[in-house]
Amino acid sequence: MAHILNIETATEISSVCISHGERVLAFKESTEGMAHARATTLLIEACLEAAKLAITDLDAVAISSGPGSYTALRVGSSIAKGICYALDLPLISISTLESLAIAASKLKEGDFYCPMIDARRNEVYTATYNSNFTRVKEASATILTPDYIDRNGWQGKAIFSGNGASKFSTMVERSDYTFTDVYCSSKHIAPLAFLAYQQKNFQEIAYFEPIYLKPPNITKSKKKLLS
């Protein structure tokens, strides 16, 4: 079975694991907050050491493809592509939202699953999956309102996950809504990455781009430049 390096940088957390089949051999994460450029390569080294593997023992690299933080996704993607180029490894792309939905389903059964990733203010990146994990609403940047679910016409038990779900939990109080503590983690993309590897569902390294949904949030300095 394949040894796959799984990298998750869609949110403020840097997370890395090495899997063998669906089994996670080593897992490391940093909750320092938006320190991906500094932390991710160190986490990879630590995982390789914990798994007693050399980087040349890897068979593929899987990346959480977003949506999420623009800068964080670029960092994770650049690291993954660099390793794949250097070692001639296949690159696997896994939807961040789908991985959250499936991870939440292991904790709670529902009629549909609604992963949410914080996109600042009252906005989240979200998609909706039914109980068969068919996507019934495409990924989008959405401004939350208390009637968000009702206005989409979904009926039944809803299971929420991701670091943006807490925003919605403060707006509603319903017995048919369950809010889990599932957050973005490389452990959640590992099973999907192994399935993609078996199916040879690989990305073109030169052309792969994460799913951003929104442009970067660039602010202008308020300091006046000296003439």
C-alpha positions as CSV (number, residue, x, y, z in Angstrom):
1,M,0.0,0.0,0.0
2,A,1.0,3.6,-0.6
3,H,2.7,5.9,1.8
4,I,1.0,9.3,1.3
5,L,2.0,12.6,2.8
6,N,-1.2,14.6,3.6
7,I,-1.0,18.4,4.0
8,E,-3.8,20.6,5.4
9,T,-3.4,24.4,5.4
10,A,-6.9,25.7,4.6
11,T,-7.4,27.4,7.9
12,E,-5.2,28.9,10.7
13,I,-4.0,25.3,11.6
14,S,-1.1,23.7,9.9
15,S,-1.6,19.9,9.9
16,V,0.4,17.1,8.4
17,C,0.2,13.3,8.5
18,I,1.6,10.3,6.8
19,S,-0.8,7.5,6.0
20,H,-0.3,3.9,4.8
21,G,-3.5,2.9,3.2
22,E,-6.2,4.4,5.4
23,R,-4.1,4.1,8.5
24,V,-2.3,7.2,9.9
25,L,1.3,6.4,10.8
26,A,2.2,9.8,12.1
27,F,0.4,13.1,12.7
28,K,1.6,16.5,13.7
29,E,-0.1,19.9,13.8
30,S,0.5,23.5,14.8
31,T,-2.1,25.8,16.2
32,E,0.2,28.8,16.3
33,G,-2.1,30.5,13.8
34,M,-1.3,31.4,10.2
35,A,2.3,30.3,10.5
36,H,2.1,27.8,7.6
37,A,5.3,28.9,5.8
38,R,7.3,28.3,8.9
39,A,5.5,25.4,10.5
40,T,4.5,23.0,7.6
41,T,8.0,21.9,6.5
42,L,9.0,21.3,10.2
43,L,5.8,19.2,10.6
44,I,6.7,17.1,7.6
45,E,10.1,16.4,8.9
46,A,8.7,15.5,12.3
47,C,6.1,13.1,10.7
48,L,8.8,11.4,8.6
49,E,10.9,10.9,11.7
50,A,7.9,9.6,13.8
51,A,6.9,7.2,11.0
52,K,10.6,6.1,10.5
53,L,10.5,6.9,6.8
54,A,12.7,8.9,4.5
55,I,11.0,11.4,2.2
56,T,12.0,9.1,-0.7
57,D,9.7,6.4,0.7
58,L,6.7,8.5,-0.1
59,D,4.4,7.4,-3.0
60,A,2.2,10.5,-3.3
61,V,1.4,13.9,-1.7
62,A,-2.2,14.9,-1.0
63,I,-3.2,18.5,-0.4
64,S,-6.4,19.9,1.1
65,S,-7.5,22.0,-1.9
66,G,-9.8,24.5,-0.2
67,P,-11.7,26.7,0.0
68,G,-10.1,28.5,2.8
69,S,-7.5,31.2,3.5
70,Y,-5.9,32.4,0.3
71,T,-2.4,32.8,1.6
72,A,-2.5,29.5,3.7
73,L,-3.7,27.5,0.7
74,R,-1.0,28.9,-1.5
75,V,1.7,28.0,1.0
76,G,0.4,24.4,1.4
77,S,0.0,24.0,-2.4
78,S,3.5,25.4,-3.1
79,I,5.1,23.0,-0.6
80,A,3.2,20.0,-2.0
81,K,4.0,20.8,-5.6
82,G,7.6,21.4,-4.7
83,I,7.9,17.9,-3.2
84,C,6.1,16.3,-6.1
85,Y,8.4,18.0,-8.6
86,A,11.5,17.1,-6.7
87,L,10.6,13.4,-6.2
88,D,8.4,12.9,-9.3
89,L,5.4,12.0,-7.2
90,P,1.7,12.2,-8.1
91,L,-0.2,15.1,-6.5
92,I,-3.7,14.4,-5.0
93,S,-6.2,17.1,-4.4
94,I,-8.9,16.7,-1.7
95,S,-11.9,19.0,-1.2
96,T,-11.5,20.6,2.3
97,L,-15.3,20.8,2.7
98,E,-15.9,17.2,1.6
99,S,-13.3,15.9,4.1
100,L,-15.0,17.9,6.9
101,A,-18.4,16.5,6.0
102,I,-17.2,12.9,6.0
103,A,-15.4,13.3,9.2
104,A,-18.5,14.8,10.9
105,S,-20.6,11.8,9.6
106,K,-18.4,9.5,11.7
107,L,-19.5,11.2,14.8
108,K,-23.2,11.8,14.0
109,E,-25.6,10.5,11.4
110,G,-27.7,13.1,9.6
111,D,-29.8,13.7,6.5
112,F,-27.3,16.3,5.2
113,Y,-23.9,17.7,6.1
114,C,-22.9,21.3,6.1
115,P,-19.2,22.0,6.6
116,M,-18.4,25.7,7.1
117,I,-15.0,27.4,7.0
118,D,-14.6,30.9,8.5
119,A,-14.4,33.6,5.7
120,R,-14.4,36.6,8.1
121,R,-17.4,38.6,9.5
122,N,-20.6,36.6,9.0
123,E,-19.4,34.9,5.9
124,V,-18.3,31.3,5.5
125,Y,-17.2,29.0,2.7
126,T,-19.7,26.2,2.6
127,A,-21.3,23.4,0.6
128,T,-24.0,20.9,1.4
129,Y,-23.9,17.1,1.1
130,N,-26.6,14.5,1.4
131,S,-26.3,11.3,3.4
132,N,-24.7,9.6,0.4
133,F,-22.1,12.5,0.2
134,T,-23.4,13.7,-3.1
135,R,-23.0,17.5,-3.1
136,V,-26.4,19.1,-3.3
137,K,-25.1,22.7,-3.1
138,E,-21.9,23.8,-4.7
139,A,-19.1,25.4,-2.6
140,S,-19.6,29.1,-2.2
141,A,-18.8,32.1,0.0
142,T,-22.0,32.7,1.8
143,I,-23.2,35.3,4.2
144,L,-25.0,33.5,7.1
145,T,-28.5,34.4,8.2
146,P,-30.7,32.5,10.7
147,D,-32.8,31.1,7.8
148,Y,-29.8,30.0,5.7
149,I,-30.8,26.3,5.8
150,D,-34.6,26.8,5.5
151,R,-34.3,29.1,2.4
152,N,-32.4,26.3,0.6
153,G,-35.3,24.0,1.2
154,W,-33.4,21.2,3.0
155,Q,-35.4,19.0,5.4
156,G,-34.1,16.7,8.2
157,K,-31.2,16.5,10.5
158,A,-28.3,18.8,9.7
159,I,-24.8,18.1,10.9
160,F,-22.4,21.1,10.9
161,S,-18.6,21.1,11.1
162,G,-15.6,23.3,10.5
163,N,-14.3,26.5,12.2
164,G,-17.1,28.6,10.7
165,A,-20.0,26.5,12.1
166,S,-19.8,28.3,15.5
167,K,-21.0,31.5,13.7
168,F,-24.2,29.8,12.6
169,S,-24.7,28.1,16.0
170,T,-25.1,31.5,17.6
171,M,-27.9,32.4,15.2
172,V,-30.1,29.3,15.6
173,E,-31.3,26.9,18.3
174,R,-32.9,23.8,16.8
175,S,-33.0,20.2,17.9
176,D,-32.5,18.9,14.4
177,Y,-29.2,20.8,14.1
178,T,-26.0,19.3,15.5
179,F,-22.8,21.3,15.7
180,T,-19.7,19.1,15.9
181,D,-16.2,20.0,17.0
182,V,-14.7,18.6,13.8
183,Y,-12.1,21.0,12.3
184,C,-9.7,20.9,9.4
185,S,-7.1,18.2,9.8
186,S,-4.8,16.2,7.6
187,K,-6.2,13.1,9.3
188,H,-9.5,13.8,7.6
189,I,-8.1,13.9,4.0
190,A,-6.0,10.7,4.4
191,P,-8.8,8.2,3.6
192,L,-10.0,10.2,0.6
193,A,-6.4,10.5,-0.6
194,F,-5.9,6.8,-0.5
195,L,-9.1,6.3,-2.5
196,A,-7.9,8.8,-5.0
197,Y,-4.5,7.1,-5.2
198,Q,-6.2,3.8,-5.9
199,Q,-8.2,5.4,-8.7
200,K,-5.2,7.2,-10.0
201,N,-7.0,10.5,-9.6
202,F,-4.0,12.8,-9.8
203,Q,-3.6,16.5,-10.6
204,E,-1.4,18.1,-13.3
205,I,1.2,19.6,-11.0
206,A,2.1,22.5,-13.3
207,Y,-1.6,23.7,-13.6
208,F,-3.0,22.8,-10.2
209,E,-4.5,25.8,-8.2
210,P,-6.3,25.6,-4.9
211,I,-10.0,26.5,-4.7
212,Y,-9.9,30.1,-3.4
213,L,-13.5,31.3,-4.1
214,K,-12.5,34.8,-3.0
215,P,-9.5,37.0,-3.9
216,P,-6.9,37.7,-1.2
217,N,-7.8,40.3,1.5
218,I,-5.2,43.0,0.8
219,T,-5.1,46.0,3.1
220,K,-3.4,49.3,2.5
221,S,-1.0,50.7,5.0
222,K,-2.2,53.8,6.8
223,K,1.4,55.0,7.2
224,K,2.4,57.8,4.9
225,L,5.5,57.1,2.8
226,L,8.4,59.6,3.1
227,S,8.9,61.5,-0.1
